[in-house]
């Protein structure tokens, strides 16, 4: 670096700066622009768009309210304020915002104050020569961003901030969907518990009838053993459902960021879903009809797609900065102050200094080129990840639409199955009481009825959960202020 100090003027500074600039401009080339990768072309329409028929409602930001449950609304609100995954995502946004401020500060000059005091003593031939010096002033330095390296680093930090904000939105959407799905699962398990208790009570009632007839010699020991086995099977099934419900409670409490469920839900666990007045039943929930829209529009409503696009933009900026680091740089410096041999005489000696220097990498063992290659590889990785996110979003929506249509068709057919199973059970029991039917027929009818009742609850739960998955696949009504990724001809 060339440095000079002059007490009165700036002679020689501008010629030196001109030489530096000419050397840079004559010896360096601008960084190259990358061609954009080919865009992913979404299909014109969904293969199974029954959920997007005429009359369906559009997806909004509070999509869970379409199920018509105040309890679900309260649980999701609690989860969004206490969930630890969401708290972590919010902290990452704060960290990214601070990083953006740090990167932006590098674009401004550095200004610092100086206050120095020194004492010198030299041993002469016969006497000591002592001296005190003091200095007070300011120093400024600035690196010219000729190739846009610092600007690119600032853009990388800003895009990283956007990506963290989109990640927060994706986590928020995921938490809401997981709470809704877990709550539906818990509701379904509790209803299945109630059905299992009813069937256990019915099996025990029939066992009493069989035992009475056995004491009268009207049935064989085989009939008695079969009915007792059926009672034991109902007890086993009830115990299994209780274990699953306990696990579902734990999972839901974890999503809520709490060690246990709210008191109202715990009270239902103690008294049974049918023992608490006003307990939510799956059949009482609304079955939303959802407008899936067109695939290209759905992709712009997903925060994970916007997050992948922002990360790719950050990688582009990082690559630009890595390439610019290979080129020479110019740094300017200036100092202004007062200096003297005593504090009272500082004003007698004003001074300033100006400096300009060219710094160019000559040999660094390949570090800078390695960083450039790393940035290029990272960008290629994110391009592939961006395309995978788009394809995954399309697959998620298609799968959810297929689940909505499939579970609806199953539930329609199963309703007829349940009706006939209930009628067959009633007829077989009345005929058995009259002695016109065997116990084997009655046992088979009981098993069929219980299986149909249990399956009806499961299908209702699956229908509702399929709609939760569809809401999530369509972005849950999310609207980002970023432009649509496909509309820009991006990755």
Secondary structure, DSSP 4 states (H G I P E B T S, - for coil): -EEEEESS--TTHHHHHHHHHHHHHHH--PPPPPPPPPPP---SS-S--GGG-TTPBPP-TTGGGGG--HHHHHHHHHHHHH-HHHHHHHHHHHHHHHHHHHHHHTTSPEEEEEEEEEEEEEE-SSSEEEEEEEEEEEEEEEEE-TTSHHHHHHHHHHHHHHHHHHHHHHHHHHHHHHHHHHHHHHHHHHHHHHHHHHHHHHHHHHHHHHHHHHHTT-S-HHHHHHHHHHHHHHHHHHHHHHHHHHHHHHHHHHHTTSSS--HHHHHHHHH-TTTSTT---GGGS----B----HHHHHTT-HHHHHHHHHHHHHHHHHHHHHHTTS-EEEEEEEEEEEESSGGGGGG-EEEEEEEEEE----STTHHHHHHHHHHHHHHHHHHHHHHHHHHHHHHHHHHHHHHHHHHHHHHHHHHHHHHHHHHHHHHHHHHHTTSS-HHHHHHHHHHHHHHHHHHHHHHHHHHHHHHHHHHHTTTT---SSPPTGGGT--
